[in-house]
Amino acid sequence: MPLLESYITDRRERALLELLSAPQHLGLAMIAPPGVPEELTRILRRSDLNMVNGKDYRDEAIKRGFDVGRPNTGEELADYVANKLMTFPAETIREYRDYVERQ
């Protein structure tokens, strides 16, 4: 089945769709404050990935009706935020906020 984004050719509309789908891409990400030492960041990322890949966690998520696809690694999430979400033009973000606030 084709994805909606394959039908959108306008750059502004594609950017808005990307912003609207960001929560699904990010999932239930754990976020730490700025300045966390690199070693602790690696430990937290590895622990989170081990948890969400665990059978008990996945079984409970399914039981509660959550979609349990492939979990994103911390590195993938950081890359997505830095190279995708942080690069949207201010006008696109304003338009997105206007839309979300009307809902």
N, C-alpha and C positions, 0 to 999 in steps of 0.2 A: 504494500500500500504506500503510495507516495506521501511524503511529509509535506505539511503546509508550506514550509519554507522553500520547497522546490518550485512553488508557484509564484513566489513573490520576487519581483525583479527590481522594484524601487528600493534604493539603498536606505532611505529613511524608514520605510516600512519594515525592511529586514532588521534594522537596528532596534526598532520598537519591539518586534517579535522576539528578538534575542533577549531584550530586557524583561519581557513578560515571561519568558521561559527560564530565566536565571534561577528562580527558586527550585525548579525541578532539577536543574543541572547541579546545583549546590547540595541539594538534599538536606539532611540534618547534620550539617558540618559542625565540628567543634572549633571554636575560635578562641585563641589565646591572646593576651594583651601584647602590644609591641614590646620588643626588647627581650623576649624569652630567649635564653641561651640556645645555641644551635643544637647541642647534644640533647637538651630537654625537649626541643621541638621534634627531633628524630624519634625519641622515646615515645612521646605522646602520639605522633603519627602512626608509629608501628603498633602501639597498643590499641588505638582506635581501629585500625585496619584488622587486627587480629580479632577484636570484639565483633565487628560487623560481619566478619566472615565466619564466625562461630555458629555452630548448628543451633544452639539454644536461642541465640539472638535472632537468627533468621526464622526459626520456627515461631517465635513469639511475634515477630513483625508480621509474618504471614497471617497468623491467628488474628491480629488486630487490623488486618486489611491494608497493610503497607506494601507498596511495590518494592520488591527486593531484587533489583537488578545487580549489576556489577558495581561494587562500591568504588567511589573515586578515592585515589590516594591523596594525601595532604599536598604532595607536590603538584598533582594535577589541579587541585582546587586553587592553590596559590597561583599557578600559571594562568588559569582561567580568569581569576580576579584581576591579576596584573596586566595581562595581555588582551583581555576582552572587555571586562566590565569597566576598567579604569580608562579605557580609550574612547568611550562614547563622547560625542560633542555635547556641550552644555545644552544646546537647543533640543537635542533628542531626549536628554534626561528631563528637561522641563516638560516636554510633551508627554513623556511617560508618567511623570508625577501628576500632571493634570488629569490624565486618563485614570490612573489608579485612585486618585482622590474622589473622582466622580462615582466610582463603583460602590 
